[in-house]
Amino acid sequence: MEPQPDVAPAGDADGEAEPRAIAPDVVVAARALSKEFSGRRAVRAIDLDVRERECVGILGPNGAGKTTTIRMITCQSPIGDGEIRVFGIPVERRTERAIKARLGIVPQDDNLDPDLSVLTNLLVYASYYGIPSRVAEPRARELLALFALEERAGDRIDTLSGGLKRRLTIARALINRPQLLVLDEPTTGLDPQARHLVWEKLRELNRTGTTMLLTTHYMEEAAQLCDRVLIFDDGRVIAEGSPRELVRRHAGEEVVEVFEPARDLAEACGALGCRAETTPEGVRLFLDDARSLPPLLERVGNRPFLHRAANLEDVFLHLTKRELRD
Amino acid sequence: MAAPAFVDPTRGRGSGGRATSGAEPLAAGRVHLPSIVRVMRRNFLSWRRFYRSSLVSALGEPLLLLLGLGYGLGRYVGSIEGLPYAQFIASGIVASSVMNVATFETTFSTFARMREQKTYDAIRATPVSLLEIMAGDLLWGACKCVITASAITLVMLVAGLLASPLAALLPLAGFLLGFPFGALGMCVSARARSWDSFTYYFTLGISVMFFFSGIFFPLASLPAPVRAIAWCLPLAHAVAITRALALGPLHGWLALHFAVLAAYWAVAFALAVRWMERRLVV
């Protein structure tokens, strides 16, 4: 079964299709966005919209073009081809300063200033935006409180754990009250507790009106945070929709994983109303309708199996055809 | 904002019309002075924590040179060009110390901020541009040169090694001399692959200049072709300037020395910005 692209190939290099219209509440609009690095096409004709108050996730394996895309959107990397508007302003060298002033950026690697204390990191960062210190100081304290970092205000950066650094990096990105918060893999490398705490804070920010664009390769993160997800693969958008929609469309409702070779099940699949994928251990069966579950389980018999709800990971693996990438 | 007009049909898609290197001419990004000051302030705040060790290294070496060579070796050398040896070399050491301070700031410190700490990336995410970050680093380096130049001038004053009232201008000269050397260091940082890359510059650039720029012996004593090469090096001109201010007299050649250094600064900084953009803005 061939994965069907969900999006019109509007931006194919020589596509004649009409460009997508831009909604009035759009914060980011990228059209036919492309970029090459020494001959390698990292991003290929991507269309992307982020609306006000939305949390949009870019999901994809390493090297899919996620970071390159958001670096172009945040004016940190020159556009290869195509166009981007952020806050309605076309991204160009002469508009960079105006756009960056309204953005909050959380990079993939923490780049907090190790020579400065926790509080001074925020204050110095505020100064880059030209925020006067009488405004910056209370705002920085407020952010430290929001991210439960008040106790550490005077500490050096290298005494902070990975989770605390991440929280401080997010706090720092909010110092200019950005209209758009862009996060590149906000929880990569964090332990589960720290990750859940970051998710909680991000959800809270989104709920209180912060528009967000984030990249991740954690399906759960996308499912937890994002209103809409774009699945990237090899520089293209291969699927787009709400996490729930994507799961329903590409993985169905239920999944039964059988951990023993089960050729007969794979073959009987059509009759049982499900789709099968062989795995190293056995077979994975996707059901669109829970009603086909009892007859299926009967066929599974006493082979070891796991029955669970379909999730984004199934979508992802299905669409990217479980190729192994670095 | 008319939605359908977003993609301009007259603009050739896929023609690769826009440069990917992002290396536009300097003039394209208008410079915002307050941003430069903010970068300097960041460097000052970080320096405040380490200023003791920073001062020790900036002052320790020139003082040791002065004591060891000026007074130690000086007893055997006697005088050069009618000057006590300590006086002769002290007036040159002001220049070499400024060179060292400016070079350290824009090589090791800049490289650490640019690569290890990713401070450049962090600042580039804000409205401050790369050019402004580099200008801030360069200016900050020049400010540190003022401290070094002032301290050495003070030592020379106490030791009675100054012979001209114009020595009061040495701190200002230190500030100005910081620019060409700082800009040269930035070129090296922009091209450096690793910390090892700096070894070449320090051994083949800084050390060579240190010994062949008229600090320890007059350039006139070199054979003509070597002397011609020495006069191409920026430190020779810097030494000529600090020596003239410390000991007098002023002469018309000073304008030429300043002009050579200004040219070094302008060319080196333009190259450094270009190379740094090529490296970071990808």
Interface residues (C-beta under 8 A of the other chain):
Chain A: A13 D14 E18 P19 A21 I22 P24 A29 R31 A32 S34 K35 E36 F37 T74 Q76 S77 P78 I79 G80 D81 G82 E83 R85 G88 R93 R94 E96 R97 A98 K100 A101 L103 I105 P107 D109 N111 L112 D113 P114 D115 L116 T120 V124 Y125 S127 Y128 Y129 G130 N176
Chain B: M1 A3 P4 F6 V7 R13 G14 S15 G16 G17 R18 A19 T20 S21 G22 E24 A28 G29 H32 P34 S35 R38 R41 R42 L45 S46 R49 F50 Q117 K118 T119 D121 A122 I123 R124 A125 T126 P127 V128 S129 V281 V282
